[in-house]
Amino acid sequence: MQKFFSKLSVISGILSVGLVCSGYAFAQLSASDAWVRATVPSQTSTGAFMTLKADAAVKIVSVSTPLAHTTELHQMIIGPNDRMTMRSVPSLDLAAGSVLELKPGSYHLMLVHLKQTPLQVGQEIPLTLNYQVADGKLQMLRIKAQVRAANAQAGSKRGSVETSVGQKAADKASKNTLDKASHSVHHAH
């Protein structure tokens, strides 16, 4: 029995070296708590949010989804007159061991010119993050993000579902804010 485990150990070591030498890359970026804000009919843009963890230094260079014509990396910043403005960013750098929360009012993903509306609470939205690792190779991280209520916040797992007048007003305010932002963002590049 000892010979079996000894041989197994040798084989395991050879396989490990083979994987490293063949350039096989282990996941260096992970995502958790991924969600997309629900939309109302005729709303053309929405945000996607999640927590990213980098085990090695990575640079997120693009994002895509089959549900939007354009998907961009964005940042909310305080501009002149203390006004929040949104702008597209070309990439996001994450240092090894770092965590970045993509959340409302900060860094986030913007899904622009939605191909399907409304996005309803409970739907799963596929997202793909493309990122570069230290050697410059491009890697992909595929994510399934759940659609949450328009008034959901990061960490709220499902968001809340309300049909009250207050929720309808929040949905309308969210739609107006995102639509205005998406119109101004295309000129901010």
TORLOFI-417272 format. One record per residue (C-alpha): residue number from 0; residue in three letters; chain; x, y, z. Coordinates in steps of 0.02 Angstrom, whole numbers, plus 50000, padded with zeros to 5 digits. Layout:
<pts>
<pt><n>NUM</n><res>ALA</res><chain>A</chain><east>X</east><north>Y</north><up>Z</up></pt>
...
</pts>
This chain:
<pts>
<pt><n>0</n><res>MET</res><chain>A</chain><east>50000</east><north>50000</north><up>50000</up></pt>
<pt><n>1</n><res>GLN</res><chain>A</chain><east>50145</east><north>50117</north><up>50039</up></pt>
<pt><n>2</n><res>LYS</res><chain>A</chain><east>50216</east><north>50091</north><up>49864</up></pt>
<pt><n>3</n><res>PHE</res><chain>A</chain><east>50047</east><north>50142</north><up>49791</up></pt>
<pt><n>4</n><res>PHE</res><chain>A</chain><east>50046</east><north>50307</north><up>49886</up></pt>
<pt><n>5</n><res>SER</res><chain>A</chain><east>50228</east><north>50338</north><up>49844</up></pt>
<pt><n>6</n><res>LYS</res><chain>A</chain><east>50192</east><north>50314</north><up>49658</up></pt>
<pt><n>7</n><res>LEU</res><chain>A</chain><east>50036</east><north>50422</north><up>49674</up></pt>
<pt><n>8</n><res>SER</res><chain>A</chain><east>50141</east><north>50560</north><up>49753</up></pt>
<pt><n>9</n><res>VAL</res><chain>A</chain><east>50269</east><north>50552</north><up>49611</up></pt>
<pt><n>10</n><res>ILE</res><chain>A</chain><east>50131</east><north>50557</north><up>49478</up></pt>
<pt><n>11</n><res>SER</res><chain>A</chain><east>50048</east><north>50702</north><up>49567</up></pt>
<pt><n>12</n><res>GLY</res><chain>A</chain><east>50213</east><north>50797</north><up>49569</up></pt>
<pt><n>13</n><res>ILE</res><chain>A</chain><east>50243</east><north>50766</north><up>49384</up></pt>
<pt><n>14</n><res>LEU</res><chain>A</chain><east>50067</east><north>50825</north><up>49341</up></pt>
<pt><n>15</n><res>SER</res><chain>A</chain><east>50090</east><north>50983</north><up>49446</up></pt>
<pt><n>16</n><res>VAL</res><chain>A</chain><east>50253</east><north>51026</north><up>49358</up></pt>
<pt><n>17</n><res>GLY</res><chain>A</chain><east>50173</east><north>50986</north><up>49189</up></pt>
<pt><n>18</n><res>LEU</res><chain>A</chain><east>50028</east><north>51105</north><up>49223</up></pt>
<pt><n>19</n><res>VAL</res><chain>A</chain><east>50144</east><north>51245</north><up>49275</up></pt>
<pt><n>20</n><res>CYS</res><chain>A</chain><east>50260</east><north>51219</north><up>49126</up></pt>
<pt><n>21</n><res>SER</res><chain>A</chain><east>50118</east><north>51211</north><up>49002</up></pt>
<pt><n>22</n><res>GLY</res><chain>A</chain><east>50064</east><north>51387</north><up>49048</up></pt>
<pt><n>23</n><res>TYR</res><chain>A</chain><east>49899</east><north>51331</north><up>49126</up></pt>
<pt><n>24</n><res>ALA</res><chain>A</chain><east>49833</east><north>51480</north><up>49223</up></pt>
<pt><n>25</n><res>PHE</res><chain>A</chain><east>49734</east><north>51460</north><up>49381</up></pt>
<pt><n>26</n><res>ALA</res><chain>A</chain><east>49594</east><north>51584</north><up>49413</up></pt>
<pt><n>27</n><res>GLN</res><chain>A</chain><east>49673</east><north>51746</north><up>49472</up></pt>
<pt><n>28</n><res>LEU</res><chain>A</chain><east>49512</east><north>51845</north><up>49484</up></pt>
<pt><n>29</n><res>SER</res><chain>A</chain><east>49348</east><north>51797</north><up>49566</up></pt>
<pt><n>30</n><res>ALA</res><chain>A</chain><east>49180</east><north>51882</north><up>49588</up></pt>
<pt><n>31</n><res>SER</res><chain>A</chain><east>49047</east><north>51867</north><up>49720</up></pt>
<pt><n>32</n><res>ASP</res><chain>A</chain><east>48876</east><north>51944</north><up>49755</up></pt>
<pt><n>33</n><res>ALA</res><chain>A</chain><east>48853</east><north>51992</north><up>49571</up></pt>
<pt><n>34</n><res>TRP</res><chain>A</chain><east>48690</east><north>52080</north><up>49530</up></pt>
<pt><n>35</n><res>VAL</res><chain>A</chain><east>48609</east><north>52193</north><up>49401</up></pt>
<pt><n>36</n><res>ARG</res><chain>A</chain><east>48484</east><north>52330</north><up>49440</up></pt>
<pt><n>37</n><res>ALA</res><chain>A</chain><east>48308</east><north>52294</north><up>49375</up></pt>
<pt><n>38</n><res>THR</res><chain>A</chain><east>48238</east><north>52409</north><up>49241</up></pt>
<pt><n>39</n><res>VAL</res><chain>A</chain><east>48069</east><north>52477</north><up>49194</up></pt>
<pt><n>40</n><res>PRO</res><chain>A</chain><east>47996</east><north>52463</north><up>49019</up></pt>
<pt><n>41</n><res>SER</res><chain>A</chain><east>48088</east><north>52572</north><up>48892</up></pt>
<pt><n>42</n><res>GLN</res><chain>A</chain><east>48238</east><north>52599</north><up>49008</up></pt>
<pt><n>43</n><res>THR</res><chain>A</chain><east>48392</east><north>52581</north><up>48899</up></pt>
<pt><n>44</n><res>SER</res><chain>A</chain><east>48532</east><north>52568</north><up>49027</up></pt>
<pt><n>45</n><res>THR</res><chain>A</chain><east>48567</east><north>52492</north><up>49196</up></pt>
<pt><n>46</n><res>GLY</res><chain>A</chain><east>48710</east><north>52455</north><up>49315</up></pt>
<pt><n>47</n><res>ALA</res><chain>A</chain><east>48794</east><north>52292</north><up>49367</up></pt>
<pt><n>48</n><res>PHE</res><chain>A</chain><east>48881</east><north>52271</north><up>49534</up></pt>
<pt><n>49</n><res>MET</res><chain>A</chain><east>48987</east><north>52140</north><up>49623</up></pt>
<pt><n>50</n><res>THR</res><chain>A</chain><east>49137</east><north>52113</north><up>49735</up></pt>
<pt><n>51</n><res>LEU</res><chain>A</chain><east>49299</east><north>52069</north><up>49644</up></pt>
<pt><n>52</n><res>LYS</res><chain>A</chain><east>49446</east><north>51982</north><up>49727</up></pt>
<pt><n>53</n><res>ALA</res><chain>A</chain><east>49617</east><north>51972</north><up>49643</up></pt>
<pt><n>54</n><res>ASP</res><chain>A</chain><east>49734</east><north>51832</north><up>49697</up></pt>
<pt><n>55</n><res>ALA</res><chain>A</chain><east>49868</east><north>51905</north><up>49582</up></pt>
<pt><n>56</n><res>ALA</res><chain>A</chain><east>49886</east><north>52076</north><up>49500</up></pt>
<pt><n>57</n><res>VAL</res><chain>A</chain><east>49759</east><north>52094</north><up>49360</up></pt>
<pt><n>58</n><res>LYS</res><chain>A</chain><east>49694</east><north>52229</north><up>49245</up></pt>
<pt><n>59</n><res>ILE</res><chain>A</chain><east>49510</east><north>52220</north><up>49194</up></pt>
<pt><n>60</n><res>VAL</res><chain>A</chain><east>49508</east><north>52284</north><up>49015</up></pt>
<pt><n>61</n><res>SER</res><chain>A</chain><east>49329</east><north>52252</north><up>48957</up></pt>
<pt><n>62</n><res>VAL</res><chain>A</chain><east>49162</east><north>52176</north><up>49000</up></pt>
<pt><n>63</n><res>SER</res><chain>A</chain><east>49023</east><north>52107</north><up>48892</up></pt>
<pt><n>64</n><res>THR</res><chain>A</chain><east>48849</east><north>52033</north><up>48900</up></pt>
<pt><n>65</n><res>PRO</res><chain>A</chain><east>48734</east><north>51971</north><up>48763</up></pt>
<pt><n>66</n><res>LEU</res><chain>A</chain><east>48594</east><north>52079</north><up>48837</up></pt>
<pt><n>67</n><res>ALA</res><chain>A</chain><east>48671</east><north>52249</north><up>48795</up></pt>
<pt><n>68</n><res>HIS</res><chain>A</chain><east>48746</east><north>52326</north><up>48638</up></pt>
<pt><n>69</n><res>THR</res><chain>A</chain><east>48880</east><north>52410</north><up>48745</up></pt>
<pt><n>70</n><res>THR</res><chain>A</chain><east>48949</east><north>52366</north><up>48916</up></pt>
<pt><n>71</n><res>GLU</res><chain>A</chain><east>49074</east><north>52482</north><up>48999</up></pt>
<pt><n>72</n><res>LEU</res><chain>A</chain><east>49178</east><north>52502</north><up>49156</up></pt>
<pt><n>73</n><res>HIS</res><chain>A</chain><east>49120</east><north>52658</north><up>49247</up></pt>
<pt><n>74</n><res>GLN</res><chain>A</chain><east>49159</east><north>52768</north><up>49396</up></pt>
<pt><n>75</n><res>MET</res><chain>A</chain><east>49048</east><north>52894</north><up>49487</up></pt>
<pt><n>76</n><res>ILE</res><chain>A</chain><east>49146</east><north>53047</north><up>49541</up></pt>
<pt><n>77</n><res>ILE</res><chain>A</chain><east>49104</east><north>53211</north><up>49624</up></pt>
<pt><n>78</n><res>GLY</res><chain>A</chain><east>49124</east><north>53347</north><up>49494</up></pt>
<pt><n>79</n><res>PRO</res><chain>A</chain><east>49107</east><north>53536</north><up>49496</up></pt>
<pt><n>80</n><res>ASN</res><chain>A</chain><east>48977</east><north>53606</north><up>49615</up></pt>
<pt><n>81</n><res>ASP</res><chain>A</chain><east>48978</east><north>53442</north><up>49714</up></pt>
<pt><n>82</n><res>ARG</res><chain>A</chain><east>48880</east><north>53357</north><up>49575</up></pt>
<pt><n>83</n><res>MET</res><chain>A</chain><east>48898</east><north>53170</north><up>49550</up></pt>
<pt><n>84</n><res>THR</res><chain>A</chain><east>48949</east><north>53127</north><up>49373</up></pt>
<pt><n>85</n><res>MET</res><chain>A</chain><east>48981</east><north>52961</north><up>49290</up></pt>
<pt><n>86</n><res>ARG</res><chain>A</chain><east>49124</east><north>52927</north><up>49173</up></pt>
<pt><n>87</n><res>SER</res><chain>A</chain><east>49189</east><north>52780</north><up>49076</up></pt>
<pt><n>88</n><res>VAL</res><chain>A</chain><east>49360</east><north>52713</north><up>49128</up></pt>
<pt><n>89</n><res>PRO</res><chain>A</chain><east>49472</east><north>52615</north><up>49008</up></pt>
<pt><n>90</n><res>SER</res><chain>A</chain><east>49522</east><north>52483</north><up>49137</up></pt>
<pt><n>91</n><res>LEU</res><chain>A</chain><east>49525</east><north>52436</north><up>49320</up></pt>
<pt><n>92</n><res>ASP</res><chain>A</chain><east>49689</east><north>52383</north><up>49402</up></pt>
<pt><n>93</n><res>LEU</res><chain>A</chain><east>49682</east><north>52267</north><up>49552</up></pt>
<pt><n>94</n><res>ALA</res><chain>A</chain><east>49838</east><north>52229</north><up>49652</up></pt>
<pt><n>95</n><res>ALA</res><chain>A</chain><east>49873</east><north>52053</north><up>49712</up></pt>
<pt><n>96</n><res>GLY</res><chain>A</chain><east>49767</east><north>52014</north><up>49866</up></pt>
<pt><n>97</n><res>SER</res><chain>A</chain><east>49652</east><north>52163</north><up>49839</up></pt>
<pt><n>98</n><res>VAL</res><chain>A</chain><east>49463</east><north>52170</north><up>49845</up></pt>
<pt><n>99</n><res>LEU</res><chain>A</chain><east>49362</east><north>52297</north><up>49744</up></pt>
<pt><n>100</n><res>GLU</res><chain>A</chain><east>49177</east><north>52322</north><up>49772</up></pt>
<pt><n>101</n><res>LEU</res><chain>A</chain><east>49085</east><north>52377</north><up>49616</up></pt>
<pt><n>102</n><res>LYS</res><chain>A</chain><east>48935</east><north>52467</north><up>49693</up></pt>
<pt><n>103</n><res>PRO</res><chain>A</chain><east>48811</east><north>52606</north><up>49662</up></pt>
<pt><n>104</n><res>GLY</res><chain>A</chain><east>48894</east><north>52777</north><up>49678</up></pt>
<pt><n>105</n><res>SER</res><chain>A</chain><east>49069</east><north>52709</north><up>49645</up></pt>
<pt><n>106</n><res>TYR</res><chain>A</chain><east>49151</east><north>52594</north><up>49517</up></pt>
<pt><n>107</n><res>HIS</res><chain>A</chain><east>49023</east><north>52486</north><up>49426</up></pt>
<pt><n>108</n><res>LEU</res><chain>A</chain><east>48981</east><north>52410</north><up>49258</up></pt>
<pt><n>109</n><res>MET</res><chain>A</chain><east>48861</east><north>52501</north><up>49142</up></pt>
<pt><n>110</n><res>LEU</res><chain>A</chain><east>48750</east><north>52402</north><up>49023</up></pt>
<pt><n>111</n><res>VAL</res><chain>A</chain><east>48701</east><north>52524</north><up>48885</up></pt>
<pt><n>112</n><res>HIS</res><chain>A</chain><east>48572</east><north>52505</north><up>48746</up></pt>
<pt><n>113</n><res>LEU</res><chain>A</chain><east>48488</east><north>52353</north><up>48822</up></pt>
<pt><n>114</n><res>LYS</res><chain>A</chain><east>48424</east><north>52227</north><up>48694</up></pt>
<pt><n>115</n><res>GLN</res><chain>A</chain><east>48286</east><north>52171</north><up>48811</up></pt>
<pt><n>116</n><res>THR</res><chain>A</chain><east>48181</east><north>52274</north><up>48932</up></pt>
<pt><n>117</n><res>PRO</res><chain>A</chain><east>48125</east><north>52268</north><up>49065</up></pt>
<pt><n>118</n><res>LEU</res><chain>A</chain><east>48254</east><north>52166</north><up>49160</up></pt>
<pt><n>119</n><res>GLN</res><chain>A</chain><east>48149</east><north>52087</north><up>49297</up></pt>
<pt><n>120</n><res>VAL</res><chain>A</chain><east>48193</east><north>52037</north><up>49474</up></pt>
<pt><n>121</n><res>GLY</res><chain>A</chain><east>48256</east><north>51858</north><up>49478</up></pt>
<pt><n>122</n><res>GLN</res><chain>A</chain><east>48324</east><north>51850</north><up>49300</up></pt>
<pt><n>123</n><res>GLU</res><chain>A</chain><east>48503</east><north>51791</north><up>49278</up></pt>
<pt><n>124</n><res>ILE</res><chain>A</chain><east>48615</east><north>51899</north><up>49170</up></pt>
<pt><n>125</n><res>PRO</res><chain>A</chain><east>48776</east><north>51826</north><up>49097</up></pt>
<pt><n>126</n><res>LEU</res><chain>A</chain><east>48927</east><north>51941</north><up>49108</up></pt>
<pt><n>127</n><res>THR</res><chain>A</chain><east>49104</east><north>51912</north><up>49049</up></pt>
<pt><n>128</n><res>LEU</res><chain>A</chain><east>49251</east><north>52008</north><up>49122</up></pt>
<pt><n>129</n><res>ASN</res><chain>A</chain><east>49408</east><north>52011</north><up>49015</up></pt>
<pt><n>130</n><res>TYR</res><chain>A</chain><east>49567</east><north>52042</north><up>49113</up></pt>
<pt><n>131</n><res>GLN</res><chain>A</chain><east>49754</east><north>52040</north><up>49086</up></pt>
<pt><n>132</n><res>VAL</res><chain>A</chain><east>49874</east><north>51949</north><up>49201</up></pt>
<pt><n>133</n><res>ALA</res><chain>A</chain><east>50056</east><north>51994</north><up>49236</up></pt>
<pt><n>134</n><res>ASP</res><chain>A</chain><east>50123</east><north>51911</north><up>49077</up></pt>
<pt><n>135</n><res>GLY</res><chain>A</chain><east>49998</east><north>52011</north><up>48972</up></pt>
<pt><n>136</n><res>LYS</res><chain>A</chain><east>49889</east><north>51861</north><up>48928</up></pt>
<pt><n>137</n><res>LEU</res><chain>A</chain><east>49703</east><north>51892</north><up>48920</up></pt>
<pt><n>138</n><res>GLN</res><chain>A</chain><east>49591</east><north>51789</north><up>49035</up></pt>
<pt><n>139</n><res>MET</res><chain>A</chain><east>49401</east><north>51781</north><up>49051</up></pt>
<pt><n>140</n><res>LEU</res><chain>A</chain><east>49291</east><north>51772</north><up>49203</up></pt>
<pt><n>141</n><res>ARG</res><chain>A</chain><east>49112</east><north>51720</north><up>49166</up></pt>
<pt><n>142</n><res>ILE</res><chain>A</chain><east>48982</east><north>51775</north><up>49293</up></pt>
<pt><n>143</n><res>LYS</res><chain>A</chain><east>48795</east><north>51751</north><up>49316</up></pt>
<pt><n>144</n><res>ALA</res><chain>A</chain><east>48721</east><north>51906</north><up>49397</up></pt>
<pt><n>145</n><res>GLN</res><chain>A</chain><east>48547</east><north>51905</north><up>49470</up></pt>
<pt><n>146</n><res>VAL</res><chain>A</chain><east>48430</east><north>52050</north><up>49434</up></pt>
<pt><n>147</n><res>ARG</res><chain>A</chain><east>48378</east><north>52139</north><up>49595</up></pt>
<pt><n>148</n><res>ALA</res><chain>A</chain><east>48252</east><north>52275</north><up>49632</up></pt>
<pt><n>149</n><res>ALA</res><chain>A</chain><east>48295</east><north>52451</north><up>49575</up></pt>
<pt><n>150</n><res>ASN</res><chain>A</chain><east>48315</east><north>52505</north><up>49757</up></pt>
<pt><n>151</n><res>ALA</res><chain>A</chain><east>48431</east><north>52360</north><up>49803</up></pt>
<pt><n>152</n><res>GLN</res><chain>A</chain><east>48600</east><north>52394</north><up>49881</up></pt>
<pt><n>153</n><res>ALA</res><chain>A</chain><east>48760</east><north>52292</north><up>49878</up></pt>
<pt><n>154</n><res>GLY</res><chain>A</chain><east>48751</east><north>52140</north><up>49990</up></pt>
<pt><n>155</n><res>SER</res><chain>A</chain><east>48562</east><north>52132</north><up>49989</up></pt>
<pt><n>156</n><res>LYS</res><chain>A</chain><east>48565</east><north>51960</north><up>49907</up></pt>
<pt><n>157</n><res>ARG</res><chain>A</chain><east>48396</east><north>51977</north><up>49820</up></pt>
<pt><n>158</n><res>GLY</res><chain>A</chain><east>48340</east><north>52156</north><up>49844</up></pt>
<pt><n>159</n><res>SER</res><chain>A</chain><east>48163</east><north>52188</north><up>49893</up></pt>
<pt><n>160</n><res>VAL</res><chain>A</chain><east>48009</east><north>52168</north><up>49789</up></pt>
<pt><n>161</n><res>GLU</res><chain>A</chain><east>47875</east><north>52297</north><up>49816</up></pt>
<pt><n>162</n><res>THR</res><chain>A</chain><east>47728</east><north>52349</north><up>49712</up></pt>
<pt><n>163</n><res>SER</res><chain>A</chain><east>47688</east><north>52505</north><up>49812</up></pt>
<pt><n>164</n><res>VAL</res><chain>A</chain><east>47678</east><north>52681</north><up>49741</up></pt>
<pt><n>165</n><res>GLY</res><chain>A</chain><east>47844</east><north>52716</north><up>49829</up></pt>
<pt><n>166</n><res>GLN</res><chain>A</chain><east>47930</east><north>52577</north><up>49732</up></pt>
<pt><n>167</n><res>LYS</res><chain>A</chain><east>47858</east><north>52641</north><up>49568</up></pt>
<pt><n>168</n><res>ALA</res><chain>A</chain><east>47926</east><north>52814</north><up>49608</up></pt>
<pt><n>169</n><res>ALA</res><chain>A</chain><east>48097</east><north>52739</north><up>49651</up></pt>
<pt><n>170</n><res>ASP</res><chain>A</chain><east>48097</east><north>52642</north><up>49488</up></pt>
<pt><n>171</n><res>LYS</res><chain>A</chain><east>48054</east><north>52799</north><up>49390</up></pt>
<pt><n>172</n><res>ALA</res><chain>A</chain><east>48188</east><north>52902</north><up>49479</up></pt>
<pt><n>173</n><res>SER</res><chain>A</chain><east>48316</east><north>52764</north><up>49448</up></pt>
<pt><n>174</n><res>LYS</res><chain>A</chain><east>48269</east><north>52756</north><up>49263</up></pt>
<pt><n>175</n><res>ASN</res><chain>A</chain><east>48282</east><north>52945</north><up>49243</up></pt>
<pt><n>176</n><res>THR</res><chain>A</chain><east>48451</east><north>52951</north><up>49329</up></pt>
<pt><n>177</n><res>LEU</res><chain>A</chain><east>48524</east><north>52808</north><up>49228</up></pt>
<pt><n>178</n><res>ASP</res><chain>A</chain><east>48453</east><north>52871</north><up>49063</up></pt>
<pt><n>179</n><res>LYS</res><chain>A</chain><east>48524</east><north>53046</north><up>49092</up></pt>
<pt><n>180</n><res>ALA</res><chain>A</chain><east>48691</east><north>52973</north><up>49145</up></pt>
<pt><n>181</n><res>SER</res><chain>A</chain><east>48702</east><north>52859</north><up>48994</up></pt>
<pt><n>182</n><res>HIS</res><chain>A</chain><east>48671</east><north>53005</north><up>48877</up></pt>
<pt><n>183</n><res>SER</res><chain>A</chain><east>48807</east><north>53113</north><up>48957</up></pt>
<pt><n>184</n><res>VAL</res><chain>A</chain><east>48933</east><north>52971</north><up>48972</up></pt>
<pt><n>185</n><res>HIS</res><chain>A</chain><east>48952</east><north>52946</north><up>48786</up></pt>
<pt><n>186</n><res>HIS</res><chain>A</chain><east>49019</east><north>53123</north><up>48774</up></pt>
<pt><n>187</n><res>ALA</res><chain>A</chain><east>49134</east><north>53107</north><up>48925</up></pt>
<pt><n>188</n><res>HIS</res><chain>A</chain><east>49256</east><north>52983</north><up>48843</up></pt>
</pts>
